[in-house]
Amino acid sequence: MENWQAIVAAMTFVGVIILVMTEWVHLTIAAFLGALLLIFSHVMSLNEAVAYISKSHGTLALFFGVMVLVRAFEPTNIFAYLATQMVLLAKGEGKRLLLGIVAITTPICAVLPNATTVMLLAPLIPPMAEEIGVDFVPLLILMVFVANSAGLLTLVGDPATFLVGDAINISFTDYLGRLSLGGVVAIATVVMMLPFLFPKIWNMKLASLDNLPHPTINHPRVLALGAGIVGFVLTFFVVGESLPVPISPAAVALMGAALAMLLAHHSKIDTVNHILRDVDWSTLLFFMCIFVLIGGLEKTGVISGLSGVFSTMLGTNIALGSIFLLFFVGLVSSVVPNIPLVVALIPLLKEYMVNVGLAGSEVLNPGFQGQFPIAVLPLFYAMMFGATLGGNGTLVGASSNIVAAGIAEQHGKRILFKTFLHYGIPVMLMQLVAAAIYVLARFLI
């Protein structure tokens, strides 16, 4: 491939990342313009760009399905009700309030994308905090830490987790057995740090809770049927891929979305048009464009060249490579959004494994559905942990962080970059160390 095309692909990707980091341009616009630049400069054709998007159809389908499923049940008021219960569980103690945020956020983020969960729960925190006399900024930051960490509990809890899992063809059940404990370790690390991160709130007595608003659940019968749909989705997330005719998590999510829209429409709690209008289309378009940008790097040989650098640095030492990847990806994803970072690193890591003889060349085939050698899997696990936990480091490290910052600003306060850094760096470093110990003990020793 011509050198000028590789230079254009690399500079376009780096330029998009800089625009996303600095927020000079909305991240979707930056990625969209970058993808179009590759097409207009003939680095790739439109057909090739669409082909690269289609290779990641599972990721896009999963996110779309979950977004629709969540939005369809918003009129039931279940999320406002849960936020109120979180405060009432505090029973007048700051430490219980902090632990309540952990308890409410963790199970939701285990099955919903973390940014979606923050989008639903975070707007309810500022008015609740004002009623009980607590600064809501630390509470939002804590919610973000928990949301990002809980994404490791299941295969579908975080975009980076699903992207890596999909790349190595790991099933939902296998993930639970091998890696969910790492998510528990990440959450436990945050919980142990609460008295040191938020000492003022941890030790305070809260104001009277008598005047709190008490939202009620609307359409209880619809919600009960909706719980059945969610139960169906979760069940088939677990068993779908082990059936005689396997069903992928993406297909299950789409079926759940279809059933949720059917229920919402026929119960008349909302219309299909309203539900689809509120889907986060900008995030889906962002994903599509990022896949095109990575396709440009792959097509022009940039990823092959970088994999050669990895081969020289790490050789065939899986333990060293895993720990290096965990901290490298963790630190980089604290300043670079983890989704484009992971999408770029997956083909790079595959190329590296082939170059040093750890895997056959068949793994480079986009349609490869086989099993990777067990010995190389810790490399992917380490990348998964690093990408997910690194997002806790800075304000721009994960999409849920940006969502929380926007909500804080809507309620009259800004989450400054340095404010988030004050909390985020200690949490990220402690979680990366804990994850490194887990990966070494579980897979490498």
C-alpha positions as a printed NumPy array, in Angstrom:
array([[  0.   ,   0.   ,   0.   ],
       [  1.228,   3.487,  -0.86 ],
       [  2.96 ,   5.317,   1.971],
       [  0.846,   8.441,   1.493],
       [ -2.315,   6.464,   2.193],
       [ -0.881,   5.084,   5.446],
       [  0.114,   8.609,   6.485],
       [ -3.366,   9.965,   5.712],
       [ -5.043,   7.11 ,   7.629],
       [ -2.764,   7.542,  10.668],
       [ -3.014,  11.343,  10.742],
       [ -6.794,  11.214,  10.354],
       [ -7.154,   8.772,  13.241],
       [ -4.853,  10.809,  15.508],
       [ -6.638,  14.019,  14.523],
       [-10.031,  12.563,  15.414],
       [ -8.722,  11.377,  18.788],
       [ -7.319,  14.857,  19.542],
       [-10.641,  16.481,  18.655],
       [-12.486,  14.016,  20.895],
       [-10.085,  14.555,  23.795],
       [-10.149,  18.335,  23.601],
       [-13.897,  18.519,  22.844],
       [-13.25 ,  21.154,  20.184],
       [-15.757,  19.308,  18.012],
       [-18.52 ,  16.938,  19.062],
       [-17.063,  13.409,  19.031],
       [-19.616,  12.115,  16.501],
       [-18.923,  14.953,  14.069],
       [-15.151,  14.429,  14.445],
       [-15.404,  10.705,  13.704],
       [-17.887,  11.259,  10.848],
       [-15.657,  13.822,   9.146],
       [-12.618,  11.571,   9.653],
       [-14.34 ,   8.589,   8.032],
       [-15.498,  10.73 ,   5.108],
       [-11.976,  12.124,   4.671],
       [-10.666,   8.58 ,   4.126],
       [-13.32 ,   8.013,   1.452],
       [-12.829,  11.354,  -0.337],
       [ -9.033,  10.915,  -0.31 ],
       [ -9.457,   7.426,  -1.838],
       [ -7.77 ,   5.657,   1.064],
       [-10.808,   3.376,   0.869],
       [-13.966,   3.186,  -1.188],
       [-17.476,   3.648,   0.169],
       [-18.106,  -0.079,  -0.295],
       [-15.009,  -0.91 ,   1.735],
       [-16.096,   1.493,   4.487],
       [-19.521,  -0.154,   4.683],
       [-17.832,  -3.561,   4.758],
       [-15.738,  -2.552,   7.786],
       [-18.918,  -1.383,   9.547],
       [-20.656,  -4.663,   8.756],
       [-17.832,  -6.645,  10.379],
       [-18.897,  -5.105,  13.718],
       [-22.639,  -5.488,  13.231],
       [-22.907,  -7.476,  16.493],
       [-21.655,  -4.578,  18.582],
       [-23.977,  -2.084,  16.904],
       [-26.972,  -4.41 ,  17.212],
       [-26.326,  -5.015,  20.924],
       [-26.11 ,  -1.304,  21.737],
       [-29.195,  -0.446,  19.678],
       [-31.217,  -3.229,  21.289],
       [-30.289,  -2.246,  24.835],
       [-30.968,   1.448,  24.166],
       [-34.474,   0.692,  22.884],
       [-35.172,  -1.758,  25.724],
       [-34.26 ,   0.819,  28.377],
       [-36.092,   3.695,  26.7  ],
       [-39.302,   1.702,  26.279],
       [-39.771,   1.407,  30.052],
       [-38.854,   4.979,  30.967],
       [-42.558,   6.035,  31.338],
       [-42.922,   3.581,  34.237],
       [-40.745,   5.905,  36.368],
       [-38.753,   2.934,  37.668],
       [-35.414,   4.757,  37.502],
       [-36.626,   7.774,  39.522],
       [-38.071,   5.345,  42.072],
       [-34.74 ,   3.516,  42.399],
       [-32.855,   6.779,  42.917],
       [-35.198,   7.738,  45.758],
       [-34.747,   4.354,  47.388],
       [-31.005,   4.889,  47.197],
       [-31.315,   7.976,  49.403],
       [-33.859,   6.434,  51.772],
       [-31.55 ,   3.464,  52.346],
       [-29.013,   5.922,  53.741],
       [-31.131,   6.306,  56.915],
       [-29.471,   9.6  ,  57.8  ],
       [-25.835,   8.469,  57.42 ],
       [-23.408,   9.656,  54.782],
       [-21.624,   6.32 ,  54.59 ],
       [-24.921,   4.566,  53.852],
       [-25.638,   7.085,  51.09 ],
       [-22.322,   6.31 ,  49.391],
       [-22.822,   2.567,  49.761],
       [-26.385,   2.979,  48.467],
       [-25.086,   4.536,  45.247],
       [-22.784,   1.533,  44.838],
       [-25.619,  -0.909,  45.581],
       [-28.094,   0.653,  43.128],
       [-25.666,   1.364,  40.281],
       [-23.757,  -1.944,  40.26 ],
       [-26.496,  -4.406,  39.214],
       [-27.913,  -2.04 ,  36.585],
       [-24.502,  -1.441,  34.99 ],
       [-23.843,  -5.169,  34.91 ],
       [-26.48 ,  -5.533,  32.182],
       [-26.824,  -2.036,  30.668],
       [-24.097,   0.092,  29.066],
       [-22.592,   2.322,  31.763],
       [-23.219,   5.587,  29.914],
       [-26.895,   4.636,  29.534],
       [-27.19 ,   3.929,  33.258],
       [-25.551,   7.233,  34.188],
       [-27.836,   9.001,  31.745],
       [-30.855,   7.525,  33.53 ],
       [-29.793,   7.79 ,  37.19 ],
       [-27.472,  10.809,  37.367],
       [-30.148,  13.503,  36.703],
       [-31.924,  12.331,  39.858],
       [-28.885,  12.863,  42.114],
       [-28.592,  16.717,  42.234],
       [-32.148,  17.429,  43.47 ],
       [-31.911,  14.581,  45.987],
       [-28.546,  15.836,  47.256],
       [-29.89 ,  19.376,  47.594],
       [-32.787,  18.142,  49.736],
       [-30.415,  16.462,  52.212],
       [-27.663,  19.103,  52.167],
       [-24.91 ,  17.202,  50.309],
       [-22.687,  18.385,  47.456],
       [-23.837,  16.348,  44.469],
       [-20.547,  16.499,  42.495],
       [-18.749,  13.789,  44.553],
       [-21.877,  11.633,  44.328],
       [-21.913,  11.892,  40.532],
       [-18.203,  11.081,  40.389],
       [-18.754,   8.023,  42.586],
       [-21.613,   6.878,  40.329],
       [-19.275,   7.124,  37.344],
       [-16.563,   5.065,  39.099],
       [-19.062,   2.355,  39.953],
       [-20.67 ,   2.391,  36.501],
       [-17.329,   2.011,  34.723],
       [-16.132,  -0.709,  37.106],
       [-19.377,  -2.69 ,  37.074],
       [-19.072,  -2.941,  33.296],
       [-16.588,  -5.749,  33.95 ],
       [-19.169,  -7.927,  35.691],
       [-20.692,  -9.239,  32.449],
       [-19.839,  -9.429,  28.785],
       [-22.398,  -6.758,  27.876],
       [-21.735,  -4.322,  30.735],
       [-19.267,  -2.083,  28.905],
       [-18.645,  -1.393,  25.199],
       [-14.924,  -2.152,  25.538],
       [-15.671,  -5.431,  27.311],
       [-18.051,  -6.565,  24.582],
       [-15.71 ,  -5.494,  21.777],
       [-12.826,  -7.554,  23.177],
       [-15.087, -10.484,  24.081],
       [-16.577, -10.505,  20.589],
       [-13.097, -10.439,  19.061],
       [-12.017, -13.597,  20.911],
       [-15.406, -15.334,  20.571],
       [-15.99 , -15.704,  24.311],
       [-19.54 , -16.599,  25.336],
       [-21.571, -14.811,  27.989],
       [-21.346, -17.861,  30.274],
       [-17.597, -18.298,  29.8  ],
       [-17.113, -14.651,  30.637],
       [-19.024, -15.068,  33.905],
       [-16.8  , -17.969,  34.892],
       [-13.47 , -16.458,  33.922],
       [-13.691, -12.697,  34.324],
       [-16.67 , -11.563,  36.398],
       [-14.646, -11.92 ,  39.587],
       [-12.357,  -9.227,  38.201],
       [-15.354,  -6.883,  38.113],
       [-16.092,  -7.759,  41.743],
       [-12.478,  -6.895,  42.604],
       [-12.827,  -3.528,  40.831],
       [-16.021,  -2.675,  42.736],
       [-14.513,  -3.822,  46.037],
       [-11.515,  -1.544,  45.433],
       [-13.824,   1.473,  45.105],
       [-15.774,   0.486,  48.229],
       [-12.589,   0.139,  50.305],
       [-11.46 ,   3.594,  49.179],
       [-14.738,   5.389,  50.022],
       [-13.7  ,   6.643,  53.506],
       [-10.519,   8.136,  52.022],
       [-12.043,   9.494,  48.801],
       [-15.083,  11.153,  50.356],
       [-14.29 ,  11.569,  54.089],
       [-16.617,  14.543,  54.588],
       [-19.68 ,  12.718,  53.244],
       [-18.656,   9.38 ,  54.796],
       [-18.662,  10.863,  58.311],
       [-21.605,  13.258,  58.061],
       [-25.164,  12.968,  59.34 ],
       [-27.722,  13.756,  56.678],
       [-30.544,  16.26 ,  56.991],
       [-34.095,  15.046,  57.516],
       [-35.407,  12.81 ,  54.766],
       [-39.062,  13.547,  55.531],
       [-39.425,  16.17 ,  52.797],
       [-37.902,  14.093,  50.014],
       [-40.043,  13.661,  46.909],
       [-41.36 ,  10.127,  46.705],
       [-41.913,   9.225,  43.048],
       [-44.262,   6.335,  42.472],
       [-44.064,   3.616,  39.851],
       [-46.391,   4.192,  36.906],
       [-48.053,   1.393,  34.943],
       [-47.153,  -1.424,  37.37 ],
       [-48.68 ,  -4.129,  35.154],
       [-46.622,  -2.991,  32.19 ],
       [-43.528,  -2.924,  34.378],
       [-44.236,  -6.478,  35.561],
       [-44.463,  -7.669,  31.949],
       [-41.349,  -5.649,  31.185],
       [-39.52 ,  -7.454,  33.974],
       [-40.427, -10.686,  32.188],
       [-38.884,  -9.353,  28.974],
       [-35.718,  -8.321,  30.811],
       [-35.616, -11.764,  32.433],
       [-35.933, -13.359,  28.985],
       [-33.06 , -11.23 ,  27.677],
       [-30.781, -12.003,  30.623],
       [-31.574, -15.727,  30.443],
       [-30.722, -15.945,  26.77 ],
       [-27.603, -13.829,  27.261],
       [-26.444, -16.714,  29.467],
       [-27.731, -19.781,  27.597],
       [-28.26 , -18.483,  24.048],
       [-24.854, -19.38 ,  22.666],
       [-24.953, -22.91 ,  24.103],
       [-28.252, -23.85 ,  22.424],
       [-28.286, -26.36 ,  19.514],
       [-28.916, -23.348,  17.291],
       [-26.78 , -20.617,  18.963],
       [-28.29 , -17.17 ,  19.539],
       [-25.847, -14.289,  19.966],
       [-26.237, -11.576,  22.65 ],
       [-26.833,  -9.061,  19.853],
       [-29.777, -11.063,  18.491],
       [-31.188, -11.47 ,  22.002],
       [-30.947,  -7.698,  22.615],
       [-32.768,  -6.981,  19.35 ],
       [-35.544,  -9.429,  20.274],
       [-35.847,  -7.761,  23.692],
       [-36.092,  -4.369,  22.003],
       [-38.819,  -5.58 ,  19.654],
       [-40.854,  -7.078,  22.524],
       [-40.41 ,  -3.908,  24.614],
       [-41.678,  -1.713,  21.767],
       [-44.598,  -4.076,  21.236],
       [-45.515,  -3.853,  24.92 ],
       [-45.136,  -0.062,  25.066],
       [-47.208,   0.413,  21.92 ],
       [-50.101,  -1.886,  22.824],
       [-50.237,  -0.685,  26.446],
       [-50.243,   2.891,  25.115],
       [-47.601,   4.11 ,  27.605],
       [-45.558,   5.443,  24.682],
       [-45.35 ,   5.395,  20.898],
       [-42.81 ,   3.622,  18.745],
       [-41.869,   6.939,  17.134],
       [-41.084,   8.515,  20.507],
       [-39.005,   5.527,  21.605],
       [-36.941,   5.437,  18.414],
       [-36.565,   9.227,  18.393],
       [-34.848,   9.088,  21.788],
       [-32.343,   6.375,  20.826],
       [-28.783,   7.688,  21.077],
       [-28.188,   7.707,  17.329],
       [-25.103,   9.919,  17.659],
       [-23.295,   7.227,  19.662],
       [-24.205,   4.546,  17.11 ],
       [-22.929,   6.759,  14.271],
       [-19.76 ,   7.402,  16.274],
       [-19.155,   3.638,  16.523],
       [-19.694,   3.151,  12.794],
       [-17.227,   5.89 ,  11.891],
       [-14.608,   4.624,  14.342],
       [-14.81 ,   1.178,  12.691],
       [-14.145,   2.855,   9.341],
       [-11.144,   4.774,  10.737],
       [ -9.655,   1.555,  12.156],
       [-10.338,  -0.118,   8.837],
       [ -8.206,   2.566,   7.204],
       [ -5.323,   1.797,   9.572],
       [ -5.684,  -1.908,   8.897],
       [ -5.928,  -1.599,   5.121],
       [ -2.922,   0.71 ,   4.787],
       [ -0.634,  -1.462,   6.934],
       [ -0.31 ,   0.9  ,   9.899],
       [ -1.525,  -1.755,  12.326],
       [  0.874,  -4.347,  10.905],
       [  3.777,  -1.946,  11.437],
       [  2.818,  -1.234,  15.046],
       [  2.418,  -4.947,  15.742],
       [  6.056,  -5.361,  14.703],
       [  7.049,  -2.908,  17.439],
       [  5.08 ,  -4.984,  19.954],
       [  6.813,  -8.127,  18.728],
       [ 10.236,  -6.586,  19.293],
       [  9.38 ,  -5.236,  22.75 ],
       [  7.536,  -8.211,  24.221],
       [  8.615, -11.285,  22.28 ],
       [  6.642, -14.332,  23.453],
       [  6.509, -13.433,  27.151],
       [  2.748, -13.604,  27.813],
       [  3.012, -12.552,  31.47 ],
       [  5.106,  -9.471,  30.675],
       [  2.915,  -8.641,  27.691],
       [ -0.278,  -8.933,  29.726],
       [  0.882,  -6.651,  32.536],
       [  2.377,  -4.18 ,  30.065],
       [ -0.882,  -4.09 ,  28.104],
       [ -3.006,  -3.682,  31.219],
       [ -1.124,  -0.601,  32.437],
       [ -0.423,   0.808,  28.97 ],
       [ -4.043,   0.55 ,  27.865],
       [ -5.24 ,   1.742,  31.282],
       [ -3.107,   4.871,  31.255],
       [ -3.815,   5.685,  27.602],
       [ -7.575,   5.115,  27.969],
       [ -7.628,   7.651,  30.791],
       [ -7.065,  10.349,  28.162],
       [ -8.254,   8.606,  24.987],
       [-11.843,   7.288,  24.87 ],
       [-11.601,   3.533,  25.381],
       [-13.857,   2.503,  22.488],
       [-11.659,   3.747,  19.615],
       [ -8.58 ,   2.638,  21.549],
       [ -9.856,  -0.932,  21.885],
       [-11.068,  -1.073,  18.294],
       [ -7.552,  -0.056,  17.184],
       [ -5.698,  -2.434,  19.512],
       [ -7.645,  -5.628,  18.757],
       [ -6.294,  -6.122,  15.21 ],
       [ -2.876,  -4.899,  16.376],
       [ -2.787,  -7.565,  19.086],
       [ -3.857, -10.263,  16.626],
       [ -1.079,  -9.248,  14.245],
       [  1.432,  -9.343,  17.104],
       [  0.4  , -12.894,  18.064],
       [  0.796, -14.104,  14.48 ],
       [  4.166, -12.355,  14.081],
       [  5.701, -14.08 ,  17.133],
       [  4.082, -17.448,  16.419],
       [  1.584, -17.489,  19.295],
       [ -1.37 , -18.002,  16.943],
       [ -2.002, -19.024,  13.345],
       [ -2.727, -16.548,  10.581],
       [ -6.368, -17.67 ,  10.476],
       [ -7.134, -15.427,  13.484],
       [ -6.613, -12.408,  11.219],
       [ -9.656, -13.398,   9.172],
       [-12.536, -11.028,  10.114],
       [-14.963, -13.956,  10.001],
       [-12.873, -16.211,  12.257],
       [-15.185, -17.968,  14.726],
       [-12.77 , -20.474,  16.227],
       [-11.096, -20.529,  19.61 ],
       [ -7.88 , -18.654,  20.321],
       [ -5.016, -20.541,  21.989],
       [ -5.615, -20.503,  25.753],
       [ -2.08 , -19.229,  26.356],
       [ -2.737, -15.901,  24.574],
       [ -6.093, -15.094,  26.165],
       [ -4.566, -13.23 ,  29.184],
       [ -3.357, -10.595,  26.708],
       [ -6.947,  -9.86 ,  25.704],
       [ -8.19 , -10.047,  29.291],
       [ -5.552,  -7.536,  30.356],
       [ -6.548,  -5.185,  27.54 ],
       [-10.198,  -5.511,  28.603],
       [ -9.434,  -4.59 ,  32.235],
       [ -7.113,  -1.75 ,  31.281],
       [ -9.542,  -0.162,  28.83 ],
       [-12.488,  -0.336,  31.22 ],
       [-10.758,   0.76 ,  34.438],
       [ -8.58 ,   3.38 ,  32.767],
       [-11.754,   5.321,  32.029],
       [-11.927,   6.224,  35.724],
       [ -8.708,   8.253,  35.506],
       [ -9.806,  11.534,  33.941],
       [-12.948,  13.376,  32.91 ],
       [-12.542,  12.382,  29.243],
       [-11.674,   8.726,  29.89 ],
       [-15.162,   7.284,  29.335],
       [-18.446,   8.377,  27.828],
       [-20.215,   8.007,  31.194],
       [-17.818,  10.614,  32.652],
       [-18.825,  13.12 ,  29.979],
       [-22.514,  12.365,  30.554],
       [-22.145,  13.046,  34.298],
       [-20.277,  16.301,  33.643],
       [-23.043,  17.509,  31.35 ],
       [-25.713,  16.699,  33.934],
       [-23.764,  18.526,  36.661],
       [-23.536,  21.619,  34.464],
       [-27.28 ,  21.519,  33.82 ],
       [-27.756,  21.746,  37.605],
       [-25.453,  24.726,  38.068],
       [-22.061,  23.14 ,  38.836],
       [-19.146,  22.106,  36.663],
       [-17.058,  19.012,  37.251],
       [-13.662,  20.509,  36.554],
       [-10.966,  18.379,  34.934],
       [ -8.691,  18.815,  37.975],
       [-11.554,  17.985,  40.358],
       [-12.2  ,  14.684,  38.633],
       [ -8.443,  14.041,  38.479],
       [ -8.216,  14.431,  42.27 ],
       [-10.558,  11.474,  42.726],
       [ -9.886,   9.577,  39.513],
       [ -6.122,   9.046,  39.533],
       [ -5.994,   7.222,  42.923],
       [ -8.987,   5.06 ,  41.99 ],
       [ -7.591,   4.178,  38.565],
       [ -4.126,   3.302,  39.868],
       [ -5.461,   1.154,  42.712],
       [ -7.855,  -0.642,  40.366],
       [ -5.144,  -1.301,  37.765],
       [ -2.882,  -2.776,  40.459],
       [ -5.748,  -4.931,  41.76 ],
       [ -6.594,  -6.054,  38.213],
       [ -2.938,  -6.916,  37.515],
       [ -2.837,  -9.087,  40.63 ],
       [ -6.082, -10.767,  39.574],
       [ -4.876, -11.483,  36.012],
       [ -1.544, -12.852,  37.295],
       [ -3.122, -15.015,  39.984],
       [ -6.038, -16.262,  37.87 ],
       [ -4.419, -16.85 ,  34.483],
       [ -0.621, -16.657,  34.596],
       [  0.605, -18.293,  37.81 ]])
